[in-house]
Amino acid sequence: MLDYKTGFEITFSFFYLIPIAIVTLYCNFKSGMFITAVSVFTWVFSNWMAGESYPNIGIWIWNAGIRLATFATVAYLIHELNLSIEHENLLSRTDFLTGIHNTREFYRLADVEIQRARRYKRSFSVAYLDLDNFKQVNDQFGHRAGDDVLRAVAQAVVSTVRKGDLFARVGGDEFVLLLPETNEENIRSVIGKVCRVVSGQTFDGRIQVSVSIGVVTFSIPPASVDEIIHAADITMYQVKAGTKNNVIFRSVDT
């Protein structure tokens, strides 16, 4: 509209970049390219209506092509910047080795779940998992084999639990699993499945994985994430002090 009213002598090409940038940033690259094409067409049509003329159509095509290339380049750069930001955000929330939540993200999401459980008076359970004799795996087969074990265990658990459950790696071979809306009865079947998929992992016919798990069910949500992790961690160490490759369940009512 401004191009048409002010005439072709004054250009407002820069302002076409605003909708292109907004659409690319908040929608997607294809939408940004669509707005790019619309912007170029609008510019050409407005200038033509304002009386701009050239000796031959080749100049129109050249100018339109230059603007199309410029607008498309801006849209592409914004798209790449957006992808880079999303990737950095993902890395800040994800354990670099296993691809599951890291400790920081678990604390953030678990705090939300604690508040929700308190508001709706729902129970939940937390399981602390520690792989048995994992140091021997690294010492005997190398750290690469140890990394493969951690990745496989993480993916096995992820494939077993519900989508809404929170699973994170919080130490070298330690994991924590928060299961919303679970009680003393149904948590046993869930953890039984987790034990089976973890203990079923065998690598190169030589490495047999086992896991010690401490599970705590909270009828009344505690005040902090530290409290739920500490309670499950203490329970897990009771397993470690005994036979290992086992599970201890307990409940907390206060």
Secondary structure, 3 states (H helix, E strand, C coil): CHHHHHCCCCCCHHHHHHHHHHHHHHCCHHHHHHHHHHHHHHHHHHHHHCCCCCCCHHHHHHHHHHHHHHHHHHHHHHHHHHHHHHHHHHHHHECCCCCCECHHHHHHHHHHHHHHHHHHCCCEEEEEEEECCHHHHHHHHCHHHHHHHHHHHHHHHHHHCCCCCEEEECCCCEEEEEEECCCCCHHHHHHHHHHHHHHCCEECCCEECCEEEEEEEECCCCCCHHHHHHHHHHHHHHHHCCCCCCEEEEEECC
